[in-house]
Amino acid sequence: MRKLTTDEAQARLGSLKNWTLEGDAIRKQYVFGSFREAVSFTVRLAFEAEEADHHPEIAISYKRVTLVYSTHAAGGLTERDFAGAAAADRISWV
């Protein structure tokens, strides 16, 4: 799995909404209507991540869910991170 260059990562960010490049990772915070919605989203994402065998860092703080994608084995971002981010956006309702 090839690590993307910074320019490649920046180019791929254009296809994602509200994701930011932070070092060797991409990050997004979702704000849901309730804690229950935040946890529900996280559970749905867990199934997507398991199927893809690629898992984000997930932090839940009441109605907020923060996701961070990076491929540790590659030492940075890969196509799998952007696919995971796109999947998260696809299942999100906010």
TORDONU-713788 format. One record per residue: residue number from 1; residue in one letter; chain; x, y, z of N, C-alpha, C in turn. Coordinates in nm, 3 decimals. Atoms other than C-alpha are relative to their C-alpha. Last residue first. Layout:
<pts>
<pt nr="NUM" rest="A" kette="A" n_east="X" n_north="Y" n_up="Z" ca_east="X" ca_north="Y" ca_up="Z" c_east="X" c_north="Y" c_up="Z"/>
...
</pts>
This chain:
<pts>
<pt nr="94" rest="V" kette="A" n_east="-0.019" n_north="-0.142" n_up="-0.036" ca_east="-2.575" ca_north="1.541" ca_up="0.925" c_east="0.097" c_north="0.065" c_up="-0.095"/>
<pt nr="93" rest="W" kette="A" n_east="0.120" n_north="-0.074" n_up="0.035" ca_east="-2.723" ca_north="1.210" ca_up="0.802" c_east="0.009" c_north="0.146" c_up="0.045"/>
<pt nr="92" rest="S" kette="A" n_east="0.037" n_north="-0.108" n_up="-0.092" ca_east="-2.394" ca_north="1.023" ca_up="0.793" c_east="-0.127" c_north="0.070" c_up="-0.048"/>
<pt nr="91" rest="I" kette="A" n_east="0.097" n_north="0.050" n_up="-0.097" ca_east="-2.377" ca_north="0.693" ca_up="0.603" c_east="-0.045" c_north="0.106" c_up="0.100"/>
<pt nr="90" rest="R" kette="A" n_east="0.115" n_north="0.064" n_up="0.064" ca_east="-2.219" ca_north="0.837" ca_up="0.288" c_east="-0.104" c_north="-0.045" c_up="0.101"/>
<pt nr="89" rest="D" kette="A" n_east="0.089" n_north="-0.105" n_up="0.049" ca_east="-1.990" ca_north="1.072" ca_up="0.481" c_east="-0.127" c_north="-0.059" c_up="-0.061"/>
<pt nr="88" rest="A" kette="A" n_east="0.056" n_north="-0.068" n_up="-0.117" ca_east="-1.842" ca_north="0.780" ca_up="0.673" c_east="-0.097" c_north="0.109" c_up="-0.044"/>
<pt nr="87" rest="A" kette="A" n_east="0.102" n_north="0.089" n_up="-0.057" ca_east="-1.799" ca_north="0.582" ca_up="0.349" c_east="-0.065" c_north="0.065" c_up="0.122"/>
<pt nr="86" rest="A" kette="A" n_east="0.116" n_north="-0.006" n_up="0.089" ca_east="-1.617" ca_north="0.876" ca_up="0.188" c_east="-0.113" c_north="-0.088" c_up="0.052"/>
<pt nr="85" rest="A" kette="A" n_east="0.063" n_north="-0.130" n_up="-0.022" ca_east="-1.383" ca_north="0.897" ca_up="0.487" c_east="-0.125" c_north="0.015" c_up="-0.085"/>
<pt nr="84" rest="G" kette="A" n_east="0.066" n_north="0.005" n_up="-0.130" ca_east="-1.311" ca_north="0.525" ca_up="0.465" c_east="-0.072" c_north="0.130" c_up="0.030"/>
<pt nr="83" rest="A" kette="A" n_east="0.117" n_north="0.086" n_up="0.017" ca_east="-1.236" ca_north="0.551" ca_up="0.092" c_east="-0.078" c_north="-0.010" c_up="0.131"/>
<pt nr="82" rest="F" kette="A" n_east="0.098" n_north="-0.081" n_up="0.069" ca_east="-1.006" ca_north="0.846" ca_up="0.165" c_east="-0.127" c_north="-0.080" c_up="-0.030"/>
<pt nr="81" rest="D" kette="A" n_east="0.046" n_north="-0.103" n_up="-0.093" ca_east="-0.819" ca_north="0.644" ca_up="0.423" c_east="-0.108" c_north="0.086" c_up="-0.065"/>
<pt nr="80" rest="R" kette="A" n_east="0.096" n_north="0.060" n_up="-0.094" ca_east="-0.799" ca_north="0.341" ca_up="0.194" c_east="-0.054" c_north="0.102" c_up="0.098"/>
<pt nr="79" rest="E" kette="A" n_east="0.134" n_north="-0.002" n_up="0.061" ca_east="-0.637" ca_north="0.552" ca_up="-0.080" c_east="-0.105" c_north="-0.055" c_up="0.097"/>
<pt nr="78" rest="T" kette="A" n_east="0.010" n_north="0.084" n_up="0.119" ca_east="-0.340" ca_north="0.599" ca_up="0.151" c_east="-0.141" c_north="0.015" c_up="-0.056"/>
<pt nr="77" rest="L" kette="A" n_east="0.128" n_north="0.018" n_up="0.068" ca_east="-0.239" ca_north="0.854" ca_up="0.412" c_east="0.013" c_north="-0.088" c_up="-0.123"/>
<pt nr="76" rest="G" kette="A" n_east="0.072" n_north="-0.120" n_up="0.046" ca_east="0.062" ca_north="0.822" ca_up="0.637" c_east="-0.129" c_north="-0.037" c_up="-0.069"/>
<pt nr="75" rest="G" kette="A" n_east="-0.062" n_north="-0.121" n_up="-0.054" ca_east="0.327" ca_north="0.582" ca_up="0.764" c_east="-0.066" c_north="0.128" c_up="-0.046"/>
<pt nr="74" rest="A" kette="A" n_east="-0.063" n_north="-0.073" n_up="0.109" ca_east="0.218" ca_north="0.300" ca_up="0.536" c_east="0.070" c_north="0.126" c_up="0.050"/>
<pt nr="73" rest="A" kette="A" n_east="-0.095" n_north="0.090" n_up="0.067" ca_east="0.145" ca_north="0.055" ca_up="0.819" c_east="0.074" c_north="0.070" c_up="-0.113"/>
<pt nr="72" rest="H" kette="A" n_east="-0.123" n_north="0.009" n_up="-0.078" ca_east="-0.011" ca_north="0.340" ca_up="1.021" c_east="0.105" c_north="-0.087" c_up="-0.069"/>
<pt nr="71" rest="T" kette="A" n_east="-0.042" n_north="0.139" n_up="0.011" ca_east="-0.270" ca_north="0.417" ca_up="0.756" c_east="0.136" c_north="-0.015" c_up="0.066"/>
<pt nr="70" rest="S" kette="A" n_east="-0.139" n_north="0.006" n_up="0.043" ca_east="-0.437" ca_north="0.741" ca_up="0.861" c_east="0.037" c_north="-0.148" c_up="-0.004"/>
<pt nr="69" rest="Y" kette="A" n_east="-0.049" n_north="0.111" n_up="0.083" ca_east="-0.800" ca_north="0.832" ca_up="0.925" c_east="0.147" c_north="0.021" c_up="-0.034"/>
<pt nr="68" rest="V" kette="A" n_east="-0.134" n_north="-0.023" n_up="0.054" ca_east="-0.925" ca_north="1.047" ca_up="1.211" c_east="0.040" c_north="-0.125" c_up="-0.077"/>
<pt nr="67" rest="L" kette="A" n_east="-0.067" n_north="0.111" n_up="0.068" ca_east="-1.292" ca_north="1.066" ca_up="1.303" c_east="0.136" c_north="0.045" c_up="-0.050"/>
<pt nr="66" rest="T" kette="A" n_east="-0.118" n_north="-0.041" n_up="0.076" ca_east="-1.450" ca_north="1.299" ca_up="1.557" c_east="0.067" c_north="-0.125" c_up="-0.056"/>
<pt nr="65" rest="V" kette="A" n_east="-0.083" n_north="0.115" n_up="0.036" ca_east="-1.804" ca_north="1.230" ca_up="1.675" c_east="0.114" c_north="0.053" c_up="-0.086"/>
<pt nr="64" rest="R" kette="A" n_east="-0.107" n_north="-0.016" n_up="0.099" ca_east="-1.988" ca_north="1.506" ca_up="1.858" c_east="0.076" c_north="-0.132" c_up="-0.020"/>
<pt nr="63" rest="K" kette="A" n_east="0.060" n_north="0.003" n_up="0.133" ca_east="-2.326" ca_north="1.475" ca_up="2.031" c_east="0.105" c_north="0.008" c_up="-0.112"/>
<pt nr="62" rest="Y" kette="A" n_east="0.142" n_north="-0.032" n_up="0.002" ca_east="-2.182" ca_north="1.374" ca_up="2.372" c_east="-0.055" c_north="-0.008" c_up="-0.142"/>
<pt nr="61" rest="S" kette="A" n_east="0.019" n_north="-0.092" n_up="-0.111" ca_east="-1.809" ca_north="1.348" ca_up="2.310" c_east="-0.141" c_north="0.056" c_up="-0.010"/>
<pt nr="60" rest="I" kette="A" n_east="0.138" n_north="-0.045" n_up="-0.020" ca_east="-1.731" ca_north="1.048" ca_up="2.093" c_east="-0.003" c_north="0.090" c_up="0.122"/>
<pt nr="59" rest="A" kette="A" n_east="0.021" n_north="-0.061" n_up="-0.132" ca_east="-1.379" ca_north="0.992" ca_up="1.962" c_east="-0.143" c_north="0.050" c_up="0.006"/>
<pt nr="58" rest="I" kette="A" n_east="0.132" n_north="-0.057" n_up="-0.026" ca_east="-1.307" ca_north="0.750" ca_up="1.678" c_east="-0.004" c_north="0.056" c_up="0.140"/>
<pt nr="57" rest="E" kette="A" n_east="0.005" n_north="-0.036" n_up="-0.141" ca_east="-0.968" ca_north="0.660" ca_up="1.529" c_east="-0.134" c_north="0.070" c_up="0.019"/>
<pt nr="56" rest="P" kette="A" n_east="-0.043" n_north="-0.134" n_up="-0.040" ca_east="-1.047" ca_north="0.511" ca_up="1.193" c_east="0.018" c_north="0.008" c_up="0.152"/>
<pt nr="55" rest="H" kette="A" n_east="0.072" n_north="-0.059" n_up="-0.113" ca_east="-1.052" ca_north="0.142" ca_up="1.102" c_east="0.052" c_north="0.138" c_up="0.034"/>
<pt nr="54" rest="H" kette="A" n_east="-0.074" n_north="-0.126" n_up="-0.017" ca_east="-0.964" ca_north="-0.035" ca_up="0.779" c_east="-0.078" c_north="0.086" c_up="0.098"/>
<pt nr="53" rest="D" kette="A" n_east="-0.119" n_north="0.033" n_up="-0.078" ca_east="-1.069" ca_north="-0.397" ca_up="0.726" c_east="0.093" c_north="0.121" c_up="0.010"/>
<pt nr="52" rest="A" kette="A" n_east="-0.115" n_north="-0.050" n_up="0.076" ca_east="-1.316" ca_north="-0.274" ca_up="0.462" c_east="0.133" c_north="-0.041" c_up="0.064"/>
<pt nr="51" rest="E" kette="A" n_east="0.008" n_north="0.058" n_up="0.135" ca_east="-1.596" ca_north="-0.489" ca_up="0.607" c_east="0.121" c_north="0.041" c_up="-0.084"/>
<pt nr="50" rest="E" kette="A" n_east="-0.032" n_north="0.143" n_up="-0.008" ca_east="-1.487" ca_north="-0.402" ca_up="0.960" c_east="-0.001" c_north="-0.064" c_up="-0.138"/>
<pt nr="49" rest="A" kette="A" n_east="-0.144" n_north="0.012" n_up="-0.023" ca_east="-1.482" ca_north="-0.031" ca_up="0.880" c_east="0.043" c_north="-0.146" c_up="0.006"/>
<pt nr="48" rest="E" kette="A" n_east="-0.070" n_north="-0.037" n_up="0.124" ca_east="-1.832" ca_north="-0.039" ca_up="0.729" c_east="0.151" c_north="-0.023" c_up="0.014"/>
<pt nr="47" rest="F" kette="A" n_east="0.026" n_north="0.107" n_up="0.096" ca_east="-1.966" ca_north="-0.227" ca_up="1.033" c_east="0.069" c_north="0.026" c_up="-0.134"/>
<pt nr="46" rest="A" kette="A" n_east="-0.079" n_north="0.117" n_up="-0.042" ca_east="-1.797" ca_north="0.018" ca_up="1.270" c_east="-0.021" c_north="-0.117" c_up="-0.096"/>
<pt nr="45" rest="L" kette="A" n_east="-0.134" n_north="-0.014" n_up="0.057" ca_east="-1.944" ca_north="0.310" ca_up="1.074" c_east="0.087" c_north="-0.121" c_up="0.035"/>
<pt nr="44" rest="R" kette="A" n_east="0.012" n_north="0.023" n_up="0.145" ca_east="-2.296" ca_north="0.193" ca_up="1.156" c_east="0.137" c_north="0.006" c_up="-0.067"/>
<pt nr="43" rest="V" kette="A" n_east="0.024" n_north="0.143" n_up="0.018" ca_east="-2.198" ca_north="0.167" ca_up="1.524" c_east="-0.012" c_north="-0.033" c_up="-0.149"/>
<pt nr="42" rest="T" kette="A" n_east="-0.125" n_north="0.070" n_up="-0.029" ca_east="-2.048" ca_north="0.516" ca_up="1.521" c_east="-0.015" c_north="-0.150" c_up="-0.021"/>
<pt nr="41" rest="F" kette="A" n_east="-0.091" n_north="-0.021" n_up="0.114" ca_east="-2.356" ca_north="0.662" ca_up="1.354" c_east="0.128" c_north="-0.079" c_up="0.018"/>
<pt nr="40" rest="S" kette="A" n_east="0.057" n_north="0.076" n_up="0.111" ca_east="-2.577" ca_north="0.507" ca_up="1.622" c_east="0.088" c_north="0.013" c_up="-0.125"/>
<pt nr="39" rest="V" kette="A" n_east="-0.039" n_north="0.140" n_up="-0.021" ca_east="-2.346" ca_north="0.643" ca_up="1.894" c_east="-0.053" c_north="-0.087" c_up="-0.114"/>
<pt nr="38" rest="A" kette="A" n_east="-0.146" n_north="0.009" n_up="0.014" ca_east="-2.379" ca_north="0.998" ca_up="1.763" c_east="0.047" c_north="-0.145" c_up="0.013"/>
<pt nr="37" rest="E" kette="A" n_east="-0.031" n_north="-0.008" n_up="0.142" ca_east="-2.755" ca_north="0.958" ca_up="1.716" c_east="0.151" c_north="-0.014" c_up="-0.024"/>
<pt nr="36" rest="R" kette="A" n_east="0.046" n_north="0.124" n_up="0.063" ca_east="-2.794" ca_north="0.839" ca_up="2.075" c_east="0.031" c_north="-0.001" c_up="-0.149"/>
<pt nr="35" rest="F" kette="A" n_east="-0.101" n_north="0.102" n_up="-0.029" ca_east="-2.585" ca_north="1.129" ca_up="2.203" c_east="-0.037" c_north="-0.131" c_up="-0.069"/>
<pt nr="34" rest="S" kette="A" n_east="0.003" n_north="0.058" n_up="-0.134" ca_east="-2.826" ca_north="1.368" ca_up="2.035" c_east="0.116" c_north="-0.098" c_up="0.016"/>
<pt nr="33" rest="G" kette="A" n_east="0.105" n_north="-0.060" n_up="-0.082" ca_east="-2.881" ca_north="1.590" ca_up="1.734" c_east="-0.004" c_north="-0.050" c_up="0.142"/>
<pt nr="32" rest="F" kette="A" n_east="0.132" n_north="0.060" n_up="0.014" ca_east="-2.551" ca_north="1.501" ca_up="1.570" c_east="-0.100" c_north="0.067" c_up="0.094"/>
<pt nr="31" rest="V" kette="A" n_east="0.081" n_north="-0.039" n_up="-0.115" ca_east="-2.231" ca_north="1.701" ca_up="1.524" c_east="-0.142" c_north="-0.049" c_up="-0.025"/>
<pt nr="30" rest="Y" kette="A" n_east="0.143" n_north="0.000" n_up="0.029" ca_east="-1.972" ca_north="1.540" ca_up="1.295" c_east="-0.072" c_north="0.042" c_up="0.128"/>
<pt nr="29" rest="Q" kette="A" n_east="0.088" n_north="0.009" n_up="-0.116" ca_east="-1.603" ca_north="1.623" ca_up="1.330" c_east="-0.145" c_north="0.012" c_up="-0.049"/>
<pt nr="28" rest="K" kette="A" n_east="0.130" n_north="-0.067" n_up="0.013" ca_east="-1.363" ca_north="1.547" ca_up="1.049" c_east="-0.077" c_north="-0.018" c_up="0.129"/>
<pt nr="27" rest="R" kette="A" n_east="0.086" n_north="-0.009" n_up="-0.117" ca_east="-0.995" ca_north="1.455" ca_up="1.032" c_east="-0.131" c_north="0.071" c_up="-0.036"/>
<pt nr="26" rest="I" kette="A" n_east="0.114" n_north="-0.087" n_up="0.030" ca_east="-0.741" ca_north="1.346" ca_up="0.772" c_east="-0.098" c_north="-0.010" c_up="0.115"/>
<pt nr="25" rest="A" kette="A" n_east="0.134" n_north="0.051" n_up="-0.026" ca_east="-0.400" ca_north="1.212" ca_up="0.871" c_east="-0.104" c_north="0.098" c_up="-0.055"/>
<pt nr="24" rest="D" kette="A" n_east="0.017" n_north="0.122" n_up="0.079" ca_east="-0.028" ca_north="1.243" ca_up="0.797" c_east="-0.137" c_north="-0.063" c_up="0.020"/>
<pt nr="23" rest="G" kette="A" n_east="-0.119" n_north="0.083" n_up="0.003" ca_east="-0.006" ca_north="1.603" ca_up="0.918" c_east="-0.019" c_north="-0.117" c_up="-0.094"/>
<pt nr="22" rest="E" kette="A" n_east="-0.076" n_north="-0.034" n_up="-0.120" ca_east="-0.358" ca_north="1.732" ca_up="0.962" c_east="0.120" c_north="-0.093" c_up="0.008"/>
<pt nr="21" rest="L" kette="A" n_east="-0.127" n_north="0.071" n_up="-0.001" ca_east="-0.553" ca_north="1.740" ca_up="0.636" c_east="0.079" c_north="0.050" c_up="0.120"/>
<pt nr="20" rest="T" kette="A" n_east="-0.122" n_north="-0.080" n_up="-0.001" ca_east="-0.907" ca_north="1.855" ca_up="0.694" c_east="0.122" c_north="-0.091" c_up="0.003"/>
<pt nr="19" rest="W" kette="A" n_east="-0.114" n_north="0.074" n_up="-0.054" ca_east="-1.240" ca_north="1.697" ca_up="0.604" c_east="0.122" c_north="0.089" c_up="-0.008"/>
<pt nr="18" rest="N" kette="A" n_east="-0.038" n_north="-0.040" n_up="-0.136" ca_east="-1.534" ca_north="1.935" ca_up="0.560" c_east="0.104" c_north="-0.090" c_up="0.067"/>
<pt nr="17" rest="K" kette="A" n_east="0.056" n_north="-0.123" n_up="-0.057" ca_east="-1.682" ca_north="1.768" ca_up="0.249" c_east="0.044" c_north="0.016" c_up="0.146"/>
<pt nr="16" rest="L" kette="A" n_east="0.062" n_north="0.022" n_up="-0.131" ca_east="-1.470" ca_north="1.517" ca_up="0.058" c_east="-0.047" c_north="0.133" c_up="0.058"/>
<pt nr="15" rest="S" kette="A" n_east="0.119" n_north="0.083" n_up="0.020" ca_east="-1.389" ca_north="1.518" ca_up="-0.316" c_east="-0.074" c_north="-0.028" c_up="0.131"/>
<pt nr="14" rest="G" kette="A" n_east="0.101" n_north="-0.072" n_up="0.076" ca_east="-1.150" ca_north="1.811" ca_up="-0.283" c_east="-0.128" c_north="-0.079" c_up="-0.021"/>
<pt nr="13" rest="L" kette="A" n_east="0.087" n_north="-0.071" n_up="-0.094" ca_east="-0.960" ca_north="1.627" ca_up="-0.012" c_east="-0.112" c_north="0.073" c_up="-0.070"/>
<pt nr="12" rest="R" kette="A" n_east="0.111" n_north="0.088" n_up="-0.037" ca_east="-0.829" ca_north="1.396" ca_up="-0.285" c_east="-0.094" c_north="0.065" c_up="0.101"/>
<pt nr="11" rest="A" kette="A" n_east="0.089" n_north="0.015" n_up="0.115" ca_east="-0.617" ca_north="1.675" ca_up="-0.435" c_east="-0.121" c_north="-0.085" c_up="0.036"/>
<pt nr="10" rest="Q" kette="A" n_east="0.073" n_north="-0.127" n_up="0.016" ca_east="-0.468" ca_north="1.763" ca_up="-0.096" c_east="-0.100" c_north="-0.011" c_up="-0.115"/>
<pt nr="9" rest="A" kette="A" n_east="0.098" n_north="-0.007" n_up="-0.109" ca_east="-0.375" ca_north="1.397" ca_up="-0.041" c_east="-0.084" c_north="0.127" c_up="-0.012"/>
<pt nr="8" rest="E" kette="A" n_east="0.106" n_north="0.097" n_up="0.032" ca_east="-0.206" ca_north="1.377" ca_up="-0.382" c_east="-0.110" c_north="0.005" c_up="0.106"/>
<pt nr="7" rest="D" kette="A" n_east="0.077" n_north="-0.053" n_up="0.113" ca_east="-0.012" ca_north="1.698" ca_up="-0.312" c_east="-0.114" c_north="-0.094" c_up="-0.038"/>
<pt nr="6" rest="T" kette="A" n_east="0.083" n_north="-0.110" n_up="-0.052" ca_east="0.096" ca_north="1.571" ca_up="0.031" c_east="-0.087" c_north="0.057" c_up="-0.111"/>
<pt nr="5" rest="T" kette="A" n_east="-0.076" n_north="-0.123" n_up="-0.023" ca_east="0.220" ca_north="1.249" ca_up="-0.130" c_east="-0.095" c_north="0.106" c_up="0.056"/>
<pt nr="4" rest="L" kette="A" n_east="0.024" n_north="-0.111" n_up="0.091" ca_east="0.015" ca_north="0.936" ca_up="-0.083" c_east="0.092" c_north="0.117" c_up="0.032"/>
<pt nr="3" rest="K" kette="A" n_east="0.032" n_north="-0.125" n_up="-0.069" ca_east="0.162" ca_north="0.636" ca_up="0.098" c_east="-0.017" c_north="0.109" c_up="-0.105"/>
<pt nr="2" rest="R" kette="A" n_east="-0.085" n_north="-0.116" n_up="0.018" ca_east="0.156" ca_north="0.324" ca_up="-0.117" c_east="-0.052" c_north="0.121" c_up="0.075"/>
<pt nr="1" rest="M" kette="A" n_east="0.084" n_north="-0.117" n_up="0.000" ca_east="0.000" ca_north="0.000" ca_up="0.000" c_east="0.089" c_north="0.124" c_up="0.000"/>
</pts>
